[in-house]
Amino acid sequence: MALELIHNACFQCDTRSADTLEPGVYRVILDEPQLQKFVVVRIAPEKERPSKTVDASAAETTPAKKKRKRKPSPPLVGDLIWTDRDALIDLRARGLLTAVEIERENVDEPKKKSQIKEYDRRCRTMACFLDYDRLVDGILLHRGLGGLVAEARAVDGTGRSFVYALWSLLCRKGLLASSLIPRHDLKGAPGVSRPCDPDGREKAGRKTKEQRVARDTLNVILPPKQPGMSSEWTFRILAADSAIKPPKPRMPTRCDIILKDFRSKVVEINGRTELVLSELGSYPTDEQIARVLTSNLTELERIREKTTKGHFQRSQRGLTGRNWMGVAGPGHTWAIDSTIADMHLRSSVNRNWIIGRPIVYVIVDVWSTAVVGFYVCLTGPSWDTAKVSLFNAVASAELMGELWGCQWQATLDPAPTLCFALMCDRGEYLSAKHRATAMKLLPLTSYAMPYRPDLKGLVEVLHRIEKDSQFQFFVPGAIDARRKEMELKRVDPSKSVLTLAQYTRYLHEMFSMYNLTADRSERLDAHMIAAGVYPSPSGLWRWGHQVGIGVRRQISESELISELLPHSIATVGRSSIRHVRCDYMSEEIKQEQWTTIARNLGSWDIRTHYYPGSMSRIWTPDPAASGMLKLELWDESRASPETSYDEWLDALAIQTMRRPQEKHQVKEISQSSMDRMQAIVDSGRRQTADALAKSSGSKPPPIREARAAEIAAQTSRDKKPSRSKVVENLRNEAFAAYYAAYSDVMKKVST
């Protein structure tokens, strides 16, 4: 930095310039070319002089304890030095003068009334020194500072020493008004302990009421009942507090724990000896303990000791960056997380059944904050359900609408494909199934460290939005976990009204609204604003792909089904493909005549993939070609398409549990029927035996005549039919029975 010998500039003189100026740091007061003089003041020597050595004999006689001396004030400077102008310029040319930049301390403007008043007084007193023209005129007129000092003293009647002290302050810090700001923060030696040890410093502060009364009335100085804080007490307090592990309890409880180490009096209580506190003054008060524990700590350190390290890192640490740092664009990095929904659901099989709270998976694109997929299930969390969530994120809107029985809205354009990097939970990441899937479909996977949900805060926030939305629209049966925790309200599952499919459609509408309406104005830079990007997650997603920073990966639907959906075993039977006791069929299987082969050569098992949220279809590898065969659920099957696999298995489980009771009821009914049938047979035997016993021995009529007589007896109330009419009726009855049997046989053959 080039040296300019102007007003208020500072420079340092080399030792070789001693013939003109003594070595040290100088400040230029004024330059007077007409007089060929510079007026400067020396504000600091070249180096501090070494302290004087202490004689050994004198050191021995020095008492062991000395009262701490007050830190001396810096010496006054400001004597004017008139220097030949050409000589000083010559020293600068020879390189013996070096420019010095004295950095000013960052001092805030005074805020207290007393400090503002003092600052204004200083500025009024030194106004003639701060005005350059008045300063130059006063120095040249009086050849010194005498006239300026007299003018300053006349302002407020201040003393001569006070004016010279302020002039020294201006010379050291600069000829500016801000150099006169009072620095009360430097007074009192901050950070220096002042223990009240025995035979040392007395307790500072206001006297107690008892001491003041004794002093004013009896003129007696009473010693304080509560001594000041000594070094011994300080060490004992800090040692006891170090044994309390964070998070530290509240200060009253903390003081009680620390005072356990100050018990010194032994008493006998119920035959046991215990330590208790001695008389007043033998232990520190809560205020003294609190001062020891907090006086040397910053505000941040006080906050950290009130909580655990993990909680501080999650909820109270300073934010060091953005969650999309290092993410190339939309579709590059996804974050997946699961939570238990604050909602009880009802079964679609029987709405009287309450099936509990579901698991909700949410997948978020980190760059655009868009929800690319979600999944609602009754099992998990596990990597199997996480894979189904990934399938939901990349499946077409048409397929998702068919599976859930609704109009599935596609809010992201272009449609999402599998990401490059996936962030998941630790338990899912360490599973063997995750390793197998990631090697085929996911180039990079990672997980956050345990108990650090803040590293996936975006997904956690969306879970909160999802749960809060249930109260915005007053969904019956929803659980406000935070309100439940604060007010301890009980939850009534009977108020729930939604099934699994209905809750899935509800979340789809909610996430669609979020993708289209969430405000992301703070994410738009100048180029995005100029391009007219709509400030929403879907708008960011679309713009990122339009400018070429989006990530898309082409993976066939067959590969997604085989790698992401769970698999099971189905059986090819004589009439259909049986899977979990339900029937499936497709046109391709009919053409290949799989059921005909099974009927003639026996059934066989095939590998199938199913979607856990819907029984409507399954997929199986096509043995005659590549890809997957889609098998549709029969209308006559036992399950309906909107039923989930978990609900269907629940129904089968309930059926199995009811089977012993049903068998018991069947046995009761069969036994009762057998008893009644046996009673009928026994009654017929008795009546027949009685009739034969009463007979005179005549031969009974033929069966045809006996039947005709029976019919005639039944129609005796009407007109008695002729014998030919009876024969005709018998003939018609026989033909009707024959045609009924024939129709039944034809129906069985046709089916």
VOGU-3710 file (C-alpha; in Angstrom, 3 decimals, decimal comma):
1> malelihnac> 0,000/0,000/0,000  1,498/3,348/-1,064  2,091/5,847/1,715  0,270/9,184/1,408  1,201/11,815/3,985  -2,301/13,236/4,387  -4,518/14,127/7,314  -5,316/11,135/9,615  -2,869/8,817/7,767  -0,587/6,531/9,829
11> fqcdtrsadt> 2,964/5,389/9,079  5,806/3,608/10,820  9,407/4,883/10,944  12,393/2,600/10,560  15,240/2,716/13,086  17,521/4,233/10,431  15,410/7,399/10,483  16,351/8,253/14,073  18,083/11,460/13,002  14,713/12,852/11,896
21> lepgvyrvil> 12,038/10,881/13,824  12,273/8,277/16,546  11,201/4,783/15,533  7,509/4,091/16,087  4,003/4,586/14,683  2,844/8,125/13,843  -0,388/9,787/12,746  -0,407/12,795/10,420  -2,335/15,739/11,858  -1,795/18,284/9,079
31> depqlqkfvv> 0,426/19,117/6,115  1,380/22,760/5,629  3,325/23,244/2,349  3,671/26,994/2,884  5,572/26,456/6,123  7,324/23,363/4,761  6,207/21,479/7,848  4,343/18,294/8,782  2,585/18,086/12,125  2,480/14,493/13,413
41> vriapekerp> 1,907/12,719/16,735  3,616/9,557/17,937  0,949/7,066/19,012  3,072/3,979/19,717  6,776/3,152/20,118  8,482/0,595/17,925  8,311/-2,079/20,612  7,364/-2,263/24,254  10,176/-1,911/26,705  11,044/-5,061/28,702
51> sktvdasaae> 9,776/-5,114/32,239  12,273/-4,474/34,980  13,824/-7,522/36,639  12,970/-8,144/40,269  15,759/-8,675/42,745  15,742/-12,157/44,289  16,133/-10,824/47,808  13,229/-8,464/47,276  11,139/-11,303/45,906  11,650/-13,294/49,056
61> ttpakkkrkr> 10,341/-10,452/51,197  7,261/-10,043/48,953  4,162/-11,404/50,691  2,712/-14,617/49,300  -0,651/-13,017/48,586  -0,923/-9,668/46,903  -4,041/-7,754/46,119  -4,718/-7,793/42,432  -3,751/-4,499/40,860  -6,005/-2,700/38,474
71> kpspplvgdl> -4,986/-2,868/34,858  -3,195/0,405/34,030  -4,665/2,687/31,418  -2,650/3,244/28,242  -0,337/6,301/28,396  -1,572/9,556/26,958  -0,347/10,504/23,498  -0,895/13,550/21,334  2,194/15,759/21,650  2,560/17,653/18,376
81> iwtdrdalid> 5,810/17,014/16,493  6,793/19,619/13,872  8,821/17,864/11,192  10,587/19,285/8,153  8,449/18,467/5,152  11,287/17,746/2,731  13,014/15,485/5,276  9,872/13,411/5,773  9,304/13,131/2,039  12,927/12,063/1,639
91> lrarglltav> 12,453/9,303/4,229  9,436/8,101/2,302  11,406/8,058/-0,928  14,190/6,040/0,737  11,662/3,479/1,958  12,134/4,228/5,638  8,452/5,029/6,124  5,859/2,264/5,858  2,120/2,796/5,575  0,178/1,405/8,522
101> eierenvdep> -3,553/0,578/8,486  -4,985/0,566/12,003  -8,164/-1,517/11,931  -10,976/0,042/13,896  -12,950/-2,098/16,329  -16,557/-2,865/15,522  -18,362/-0,801/18,122  -22,128/-0,431/18,163  -23,760/2,920/18,708  -24,632/3,489/22,385
111> kkksqikeyd> -28,185/2,502/23,284  -28,505/3,321/26,970  -29,524/6,849/27,846  -26,510/7,387/30,074  -24,113/6,267/27,362  -25,849/8,388/24,708  -25,631/11,406/26,991  -21,939/10,808/27,631  -21,232/10,330/23,914  -23,007/13,577/23,019
121> rrcrtmacfl> -21,010/15,435/25,646  -17,730/14,123/24,244  -18,702/15,124/20,709  -19,650/18,649/21,839  -16,411/19,027/23,779  -14,174/17,854/20,932  -16,074/19,590/18,107  -13,154/21,948/17,414  -10,754/18,983/17,109  -13,079/17,100/14,743
131> dydrlvdgil> -13,503/20,125/12,421  -10,444/20,085/10,155  -10,452/23,826/9,406  -10,745/24,795/13,074  -8,078/22,251/13,975  -5,617/23,652/11,422  -6,347/27,272/12,396  -5,930/26,546/16,105  -2,622/24,702/15,698  -1,087/27,270/13,336
141> lhrglgglva> -2,340/30,240/15,343  -1,171/29,080/18,761  1,666/26,826/17,521  0,139/24,040/19,623  -3,039/22,714/21,225  -3,484/25,362/23,919  -6,077/27,421/22,096  -8,094/24,361/21,072  -8,028/22,990/24,612  -9,257/26,290/26,021
151> earavdgtgr> -12,068/26,376/23,450  -13,079/22,811/24,306  -13,102/23,532/28,050  -15,366/26,514/27,527  -18,126/24,358/26,009  -19,254/22,449/29,138  -16,716/23,601/31,682  -14,802/20,321/31,521  -11,365/19,819/32,990  -8,083/20,123/31,149
161> sfvyalwsll> -7,147/16,476/31,771  -10,458/15,292/30,315  -9,808/17,187/27,053  -6,291/15,794/26,730  -7,579/12,275/27,429  -10,101/12,618/24,589  -7,424/14,057/22,297  -5,223/11,026/23,076  -8,182/8,801/22,221  -8,619/10,551/18,844
171> crkgllassl> -4,906/10,207/18,067  -4,925/6,468/18,812  -8,181/5,474/17,082  -8,544/8,162/14,410  -9,752/11,711/14,118  -13,421/10,687/13,811  -16,432/11,147/16,043  -16,925/7,357/16,334  -13,599/7,142/18,190  -15,263/8,924/21,116
181> iprhdlkgap> -17,901/6,225/21,764  -17,606/5,224/25,451  -16,429/1,628/25,942  -18,079/0,601/29,174  -17,938/-3,008/27,996  -14,183/-3,000/28,600  -14,483/-1,943/32,195  -14,416/-4,255/35,204  -11,989/-6,820/33,721  -14,627/-9,149/32,197
191> gvsrpcdpdg> -13,913/-12,847/32,496  -11,716/-12,474/35,605  -12,985/-14,340/38,655  -13,065/-12,570/42,012  -13,415/-15,287/44,629  -14,197/-14,387/48,224  -11,633/-16,715/49,803  -10,872/-16,577/53,548  -8,508/-13,706/54,449  -9,074/-12,315/50,989
201> rekagrktke> -11,665/-10,259/49,159  -14,850/-9,422/50,970  -18,255/-10,189/49,576  -19,296/-7,526/47,078  -22,756/-6,177/46,471  -25,464/-4,512/48,482  -25,660/-5,269/52,173  -28,550/-7,219/53,594  -31,448/-5,602/55,388  -30,110/-6,729/58,763
211> qrvardtlnv> -26,646/-5,295/58,043  -28,077/-1,960/56,926  -30,253/-1,625/60,044  -27,303/-2,450/62,327  -25,090/0,025/60,525  -27,592/2,874/60,547  -28,923/2,447/64,096  -26,124/0,855/66,113  -23,165/1,859/63,932  -22,118/-1,814/63,913
221> ilppkqpgms> -20,767/-3,639/60,847  -22,173/-7,158/60,944  -20,531/-9,918/58,898  -22,791/-11,406/56,181  -24,602/-14,599/57,121  -24,158/-15,900/53,582  -20,495/-15,672/52,506  -19,431/-14,884/48,987  -18,426/-17,465/46,427  -14,997/-18,918/47,246
231> sewtfrilaa> -12,627/-20,865/45,019  -13,348/-24,065/46,954  -17,096/-23,768/46,448  -16,586/-23,033/42,772  -14,517/-26,191/42,261  -16,998/-28,338/44,202  -19,955/-26,979/42,231  -18,271/-27,561/38,880  -17,159/-31,057/39,910  -20,676/-32,030/41,033
241> dsaikppkpr> -22,237/-30,556/37,893  -19,845/-32,450/35,628  -21,299/-35,704/36,995  -24,776/-34,709/35,750  -25,095/-36,006/32,216  -26,844/-33,888/29,616  -29,555/-32,981/29,112  -29,224/-31,021/32,308  -32,391/-30,724/34,419  -34,024/-27,441/35,301
251> mptrcdiilk> -31,912/-25,140/37,436  -33,758/-25,701/40,773  -33,436/-29,479/40,403  -29,874/-29,078/39,226  -28,993/-27,039/42,332  -30,568/-29,648/44,615  -28,446/-32,376/43,026  -25,270/-30,300/43,425  -26,027/-29,515/47,090  -25,820/-33,223/47,897
261> dfrskvvein> -22,027/-32,781/47,882  -22,298/-30,029/50,533  -23,904/-32,228/53,175  -21,598/-32,354/56,159  -23,836/-32,680/59,212  -24,619/-36,182/60,509  -28,037/-36,780/62,090  -29,899/-39,895/63,194  -33,276/-40,448/61,551  -35,321/-43,548/62,477
271> grtelvlsel> -32,244/-45,329/63,713  -30,178/-44,472/60,618  -27,416/-41,932/60,275  -27,791/-39,580/57,345  -25,923/-36,572/55,989  -27,839/-33,294/55,876  -26,983/-29,668/55,214  -25,390/-27,709/58,032  -26,438/-24,273/59,205  -27,071/-21,336/56,900
281> gsyptdeqia> -23,890/-20,054/55,302  -22,185/-23,426/55,058  -23,395/-24,015/51,520  -24,013/-21,783/48,480  -27,466/-20,532/47,556  -29,260/-21,403/44,335  -28,423/-17,983/42,925  -24,721/-18,459/43,622  -24,741/-21,926/42,052  -26,574/-20,639/38,975
291> rvltsnltel> -24,061/-17,832/38,543  -21,116/-20,258/38,715  -22,749/-22,562/36,161  -23,774/-19,864/33,686  -21,325/-16,978/34,027  -18,626/-18,559/31,856  -20,991/-20,073/29,278  -22,285/-18,532/26,087  -25,975/-18,554/25,229  -25,410/-21,376/22,745
301> erirekttkg> -23,591/-23,498/25,308  -26,486/-23,036/27,728  -28,896/-24,268/25,068  -26,733/-27,288/24,217  -26,508/-28,481/27,811  -30,324/-28,510/28,123  -30,789/-31,133/25,422  -29,109/-34,193/23,974  -26,555/-34,099/21,216  -28,848/-35,906/18,803
311> hfqrsqrglt> -31,808/-33,608/19,439  -29,604/-30,541/19,019  -28,287/-31,840/15,704  -31,813/-32,614/14,482  -33,810/-29,639/15,668  -31,590/-26,812/16,878  -28,354/-26,789/14,899  -27,682/-24,118/12,332  -28,596/-24,996/8,775  -25,467/-25,498/6,708
321> grnwmgvagp> -26,935/-25,909/3,231  -29,887/-26,893/1,073  -31,275/-30,386/0,749  -30,899/-30,263/-3,039  -27,144/-29,521/-2,927  -25,309/-31,918/-5,231  -28,512/-33,043/-6,990  -28,238/-32,713/-10,765  -31,915/-32,141/-11,479  -35,410/-33,644/-11,274
331> ghtwaidsti> -35,476/-37,418/-11,265  -31,868/-37,745/-10,072  -32,386/-38,322/-6,325  -35,474/-39,590/-4,560  -36,104/-39,907/-0,827  -38,471/-42,554/0,497  -39,855/-42,803/3,992  -42,711/-44,545/5,775  -44,905/-43,619/8,703  -47,972/-44,912/10,502
341> admhlrssvn> -50,960/-42,929/9,330  -53,005/-41,076/11,921  -56,128/-42,763/10,648  -58,123/-45,930/11,403  -59,507/-47,763/8,367  -62,443/-50,080/7,798  -62,427/-53,266/5,775  -63,890/-53,222/2,275  -65,068/-56,811/2,835  -67,200/-55,874/5,829
351> rnwiigrpiv> -67,353/-52,251/6,982  -68,122/-53,421/10,496  -64,504/-54,593/10,717  -61,867/-52,026/11,757  -58,505/-53,043/10,304  -56,384/-50,487/12,176  -53,907/-47,815/11,092  -52,131/-48,289/7,742  -48,509/-47,714/6,757  -47,993/-44,826/4,299
361> yvivdvwsta> -44,912/-44,677/2,063  -44,064/-41,373/0,385  -41,432/-40,886/-2,333  -40,247/-37,325/-2,973  -38,023/-35,930/-5,700  -35,374/-33,960/-3,812  -34,681/-31,374/-6,523  -38,254/-30,347/-7,319  -39,849/-31,391/-3,964  -42,591/-33,158/-5,962
371> vvgfyvcltg> -44,286/-36,301/-4,658  -43,560/-38,848/-7,394  -45,300/-41,769/-5,717  -46,858/-43,162/-2,563  -48,276/-46,422/-1,274  -50,775/-47,300/1,447  -50,510/-50,803/2,911  -51,356/-52,773/6,029  -47,992/-54,535/6,417  -44,463/-53,299/6,798
381> pswdtakvsl> -42,429/-51,277/6,733  -39,992/-53,453/4,798  -38,109/-53,461/1,538  -40,952/-55,469/-0,071  -43,425/-52,662/0,542  -40,817/-50,066/-0,420  -40,478/-51,787/-3,805  -44,219/-51,553/-4,355  -43,946/-47,836/-3,591  -41,288/-47,497/-6,291
391> fnavasaelm> -43,586/-49,370/-8,672  -46,375/-46,879/-7,916  -44,003/-44,005/-8,703  -43,098/-45,278/-12,184  -46,301/-47,103/-13,202  -48,551/-45,451/-15,766  -51,557/-43,445/-14,645  -53,866/-45,797/-16,561  -52,572/-48,858/-14,704  -52,792/-47,175/-11,309
401> gelwgcqwqa> -56,343/-46,063/-12,026  -57,345/-49,625/-12,941  -55,708/-51,066/-9,819  -57,350/-48,626/-7,412  -60,620/-48,174/-9,291  -60,463/-44,411/-9,830  -59,350/-41,717/-12,270  -55,618/-41,412/-11,557  -54,404/-37,866/-12,264  -50,927/-37,461/-13,766
411> tldpaptlcf> -49,548/-34,217/-12,290  -45,912/-34,572/-13,456  -44,914/-34,095/-17,080  -42,996/-36,056/-18,263  -44,005/-39,112/-16,249  -41,420/-40,210/-13,664  -39,011/-43,050/-14,332  -36,733/-44,798/-11,865  -34,258/-42,425/-10,245  -30,462/-42,601/-10,247
421> almcdrgeyl> -30,003/-42,304/-6,453  -32,418/-43,405/-3,735  -32,275/-42,398/-0,065  -34,075/-44,855/2,207  -34,128/-45,958/5,845  -31,300/-47,945/7,390  -33,352/-51,096/8,011  -34,459/-51,281/4,377  -30,974/-50,438/3,093  -29,269/-53,294/4,984
431> sakhratamk> -31,654/-56,010/3,779  -30,489/-58,674/1,329  -33,513/-58,044/-0,914  -32,485/-54,405/-1,267  -29,055/-55,463/-2,460  -30,563/-57,709/-5,123  -32,918/-55,001/-6,386  -30,330/-52,222/-6,312  -27,851/-54,231/-8,394  -30,420/-54,443/-11,201
441> llpltsyamp> -32,402/-51,206/-11,073  -30,792/-48,601/-8,770  -27,234/-47,407/-9,512  -26,876/-45,641/-6,143  -28,647/-46,051/-2,806  -27,881/-44,483/0,553  -29,400/-44,007/3,979  -29,265/-41,406/6,718  -27,469/-42,182/9,927  -29,602/-43,557/12,778
451> yrpdlkglve> -31,841/-41,132/14,653  -31,201/-38,333/12,140  -34,530/-37,759/10,384  -33,448/-34,164/9,784  -31,210/-35,426/6,969  -34,406/-36,489/5,174  -36,433/-33,562/6,393  -38,253/-33,100/3,093  -40,092/-36,422/3,418  -40,802/-35,806/7,102
461> vlhriekdsq> -42,389/-32,455/6,261  -44,637/-34,087/3,669  -45,768/-36,644/6,226  -46,781/-33,747/8,471  -48,598/-32,057/5,573  -50,377/-35,325/4,834  -51,544/-35,724/8,441  -52,529/-32,079/8,857  -54,630/-32,280/5,692  -56,876/-34,833/7,373
471> fqffvpgaid> -58,016/-32,149/9,813  -58,285/-29,421/7,208  -61,005/-31,458/5,473  -62,443/-32,978/8,673  -61,899/-36,633/7,819  -63,781/-38,654/10,470  -61,614/-40,965/12,537  -58,382/-39,029/11,972  -55,901/-38,855/14,839  -54,108/-35,628/15,667
481> arrkemelkr> -50,971/-37,080/17,255  -49,731/-33,726/18,500  -53,093/-32,800/20,029  -53,364/-36,257/21,530  -49,940/-35,876/23,112  -50,636/-32,409/24,487  -54,196/-32,913/25,716  -54,119/-36,711/26,212  -57,337/-37,217/24,264  -58,521/-40,770/23,692
491> vdpsksvltl> -58,975/-42,055/20,150  -62,245/-43,654/19,065  -61,630/-46,010/16,101  -65,368/-46,468/15,623  -65,534/-42,978/14,080  -63,465/-44,100/11,083  -65,302/-44,218/7,758  -62,733/-44,826/4,990  -61,527/-48,088/3,489  -58,011/-48,734/2,225
501> aqytrylhem> -58,946/-47,892/-1,367  -60,813/-44,744/-0,349  -57,926/-43,528/1,807  -55,540/-44,155/-1,093  -57,730/-42,067/-3,405  -57,897/-39,360/-0,730  -54,097/-39,198/-0,452  -53,777/-39,181/-4,247  -55,960/-36,082/-4,458  -54,064/-34,443/-1,608
511> fsmynltadr> -50,617/-35,111/-3,137  -51,859/-34,018/-6,567  -53,013/-30,727/-5,087  -49,616/-30,362/-3,377  -47,696/-30,944/-6,626  -49,768/-28,369/-8,457  -50,206/-25,659/-5,812  -47,339/-25,722/-3,275  -45,479/-22,404/-3,354  -41,856/-22,750/-4,469
521> serldahmia> -41,175/-19,109/-5,288  -37,978/-19,114/-3,239  -36,532/-21,770/-5,566  -36,820/-19,642/-8,703  -33,671/-17,857/-9,856  -33,547/-15,017/-12,383  -33,350/-17,370/-15,404  -36,296/-19,448/-14,210  -38,381/-16,331/-13,603  -37,546/-15,075/-17,107
531> agvypspsgl> -38,574/-18,457/-18,547  -41,967/-18,180/-16,832  -41,598/-21,238/-14,617  -44,684/-21,834/-12,525  -43,514/-21,860/-8,861  -44,772/-25,301/-7,864  -43,177/-28,752/-7,573  -44,705/-29,840/-10,885  -43,524/-26,610/-12,517  -39,958/-27,173/-11,330
541> wrwghqvgig> -40,137/-30,803/-12,483  -41,286/-29,830/-15,973  -38,768/-26,990/-16,380  -35,873/-29,186/-15,243  -36,634/-31,759/-17,924  -37,191/-29,093/-20,575  -33,744/-27,553/-20,069  -32,052/-30,952/-20,049  -31,035/-31,424/-16,421  -33,684/-34,051/-15,645
551> vrrqisesel> -32,816/-37,730/-15,276  -34,880/-40,351/-17,109  -34,195/-44,077/-17,427  -36,108/-46,383/-19,753  -37,087/-49,644/-18,032  -39,739/-51,941/-19,445  -42,940/-52,579/-17,557  -42,234/-56,317/-17,476  -38,924/-55,746/-15,729  -40,524/-53,373/-13,244
561> isellphsia> -43,190/-55,962/-12,447  -40,692/-58,804/-12,039  -38,284/-56,797/-9,854  -40,574/-54,569/-7,788  -43,818/-56,462/-7,217  -43,989/-59,416/-4,786  -44,190/-62,890/-6,274  -46,198/-65,991/-5,396  -47,188/-69,393/-6,785  -50,392/-70,020/-8,742
571> tvgrssirhv> -51,809/-73,325/-9,990  -53,033/-74,049/-13,518  -56,254/-76,012/-13,003  -58,952/-77,633/-15,122  -60,967/-74,411/-15,447  -58,770/-71,426/-14,446  -55,554/-70,225/-12,854  -55,967/-70,524/-9,080  -54,205/-67,948/-6,935  -54,989/-67,543/-3,207
581> rcdymseeik> -58,280/-69,425/-3,822  -59,377/-67,040/-6,584  -59,777/-67,691/-10,318  -57,880/-65,790/-13,046  -57,870/-66,102/-16,832  -56,596/-64,338/-19,965  -57,196/-64,667/-23,703  -53,620/-65,874/-24,290  -54,094/-68,745/-21,857  -57,361/-69,699/-23,512
591> qeqwttiarn> -55,648/-69,832/-26,908  -52,798/-71,921/-25,525  -55,403/-74,251/-23,877  -53,618/-74,408/-20,528  -56,796/-75,629/-18,761  -57,274/-78,424/-21,312  -53,715/-79,597/-20,738  -54,255/-79,477/-16,988  -57,465/-81,526/-17,246  -55,861/-84,265/-19,278
601> lgswdirthy> -52,265/-84,281/-18,008  -52,582/-82,794/-14,513  -52,190/-79,326/-13,028  -48,861/-77,504/-12,479  -47,544/-74,444/-10,632  -46,435/-71,171/-12,225  -44,649/-68,092/-10,797  -46,863/-65,027/-10,590  -46,484/-61,403/-9,489  -49,324/-59,560/-7,792
611> ypgsmsriwt> -50,126/-56,026/-6,652  -50,919/-56,121/-2,907  -53,436/-53,293/-3,091  -55,831/-54,948/-5,544  -57,019/-58,470/-6,357  -58,018/-57,406/-9,871  -55,052/-58,922/-11,740  -51,835/-60,894/-11,550  -48,891/-61,269/-13,943  -46,928/-64,329/-14,986
621> pdpaasgmlk> -43,959/-64,724/-17,356  -44,985/-65,654/-20,884  -43,369/-69,045/-21,657  -43,966/-68,682/-25,396  -42,539/-65,159/-25,728  -40,890/-62,392/-23,717  -42,663/-60,147/-21,289  -45,523/-60,755/-18,920  -49,018/-62,184/-19,321  -51,748/-60,252/-17,539
631> lelwdesras> -54,422/-62,416/-15,905  -57,774/-60,837/-14,998  -59,914/-61,822/-12,009  -63,099/-63,758/-12,845  -66,389/-62,064/-12,060  -67,546/-65,291/-10,362  -64,466/-65,411/-8,159  -64,794/-65,246/-4,402  -62,951/-61,913/-4,087  -63,840/-58,585/-5,665
641> petsydewld> -61,326/-56,453/-7,626  -61,248/-53,576/-5,108  -60,321/-55,931/-2,262  -56,687/-55,865/-1,229  -54,684/-59,015/-0,611  -54,432/-58,290/3,099  -58,191/-57,859/3,407  -58,820/-61,078/1,446  -56,406/-62,993/3,651  -58,163/-61,533/6,690
651> alaiqtmrrp> -61,462/-62,879/5,362  -59,913/-66,327/4,809  -58,425/-66,265/8,281  -61,795/-65,390/9,808  -63,380/-68,209/7,813  -60,764/-70,622/9,157  -61,348/-69,492/12,713  -65,096/-69,924/12,310  -64,793/-73,444/10,850  -64,787/-75,373/14,169
661> qekhqvkeis> -67,962/-73,609/15,307  -69,574/-74,188/11,921  -68,722/-77,907/12,096  -70,201/-78,017/15,560  -73,431/-76,454/14,293  -73,537/-78,922/11,376  -73,142/-81,833/13,775  -75,954/-80,526/15,969  -78,288/-80,109/12,970  -77,384/-83,535/11,493
671> qssmdrmqai> -77,946/-85,296/14,801  -81,333/-83,626/15,246  -82,345/-84,499/11,673  -81,288/-88,125/12,123  -83,350/-88,375/15,305  -86,432/-86,967/13,605  -86,001/-89,244/10,551  -85,642/-92,288/12,802  -88,778/-91,251/14,649  -90,676/-91,066/11,360
681> vdsgrrqtad> -89,476/-94,553/10,367  -90,407/-95,996/13,738  -93,876/-94,430/13,561  -94,388/-95,897/10,075  -93,407/-99,326/11,287  -95,878/-99,210/14,163  -98,755/-98,002/11,985  -98,030/-100,645/9,329  -97,893/-103,418/11,899  -101,215/-102,304/13,357
691> alakssgskp> -102,838/-102,200/9,929  -101,605/-105,678/9,032  -102,812/-107,017/12,352  -106,318/-105,642/11,791  -106,533/-106,983/8,198  -108,881/-109,960/7,581  -106,419/-111,646/5,334  -107,708/-110,291/2,002  -105,161/-109,578/-0,757  -104,181/-105,879/-1,034
701> ppirearaae> -105,000/-104,033/-4,279  -102,286/-103,394/-6,943  -99,983/-100,419/-6,426  -101,565/-98,475/-9,331  -105,064/-98,877/-7,942  -103,861/-98,017/-4,417  -102,180/-94,840/-5,720  -105,323/-93,868/-7,616  -107,366/-94,393/-4,485  -104,915/-92,222/-2,515
711> iaaqtsrdkk> -105,211/-89,429/-5,041  -108,977/-89,753/-5,075  -108,976/-89,472/-1,301  -106,897/-86,298/-1,432  -109,299/-84,698/-3,953  -112,437/-85,895/-2,256  -113,360/-82,370/-1,310  -113,660/-81,497/-5,015  -115,567/-83,300/-7,670  -114,618/-86,942/-7,679
721> psrskvvenl> -112,544/-87,613/-10,893  -113,142/-90,578/-13,121  -110,723/-93,496/-13,378  -109,503/-92,314/-16,830  -108,841/-88,837/-15,447  -106,746/-90,265/-12,670  -104,666/-92,270/-15,161  -104,135/-89,156/-17,313  -102,921/-87,156/-14,309  -100,455/-89,873/-13,446
731> rneafaayya> -99,178/-89,856/-17,027  -98,669/-86,021/-17,002  -96,865/-86,180/-13,682  -94,462/-88,810/-15,049  -93,687/-86,719/-18,174  -93,024/-83,575/-16,041  -90,552/-85,457/-13,856  -88,804/-86,807/-16,971  -88,379/-83,364/-18,608  -87,033/-81,863/-15,343
741> aysdvmkkvs> -84,375/-84,581/-15,102  -83,443/-84,126/-18,795  -83,020/-80,347/-18,434  -80,783/-80,823/-15,400  -78,511/-83,216/-17,308  -78,231/-80,864/-20,310  -77,289/-77,942/-18,089  -74,532/-79,929/-16,439  -73,132/-81,039/-19,775  -73,140/-77,528/-21,247
751> t> -71,232/-76,079/-18,279
//
